[in-house]
Amino acid sequence: MSGKNNVAFEGLLTREYAARGGRLTLLLEKHLPVSDIKGLQFYYGAGGHVGSYNGRYYFADRRYYGRKGKEYYNVYYVEDRNYVAFGADLILGLEYKLPDLPFVVAVDYKPFFEVFDGVTGLYSDAAFSLRFVF
């Protein structure tokens, strides 16, 4: 976004296979050069996301006492409802601009807080990426 301030805007469209849904994340990032290595940068930032999931998969542990002591079994549930999720994201990463090519190789860690259907949680994402820079 800004060459002088080393600020970047990043949009992520991710697929959530286990939750059968997807998420759109928008991040504002600050990039800082790592000294003595041309093209290497550290970046950090924050943003938010919104997503939609189809169903939830979970299990409940059912315990009972039989004649031979304590026995238990698991009951598995699958809900077939649509959930809208939203939350806040942070990102920390390291990237390297390939010389003479319009590509950046990066590794990052992105913790996020999410709320959906009254359930809240703190989750983590990590990625290795190859990005086109223009």
Secondary structure, 3 states (H helix, E strand, C coil): CECCCCEEEEEEEEEECCCCEEEEEEEEEEEEECCCCCCEEEEEEEEEEEEEEEEEEEEEEEEEEECCEEEEEEEEEEEEEEEEEEEEEEEEEEEEECCCCCEEEEEEEEEEEEEECCEEEEEEEEEEEEEECC
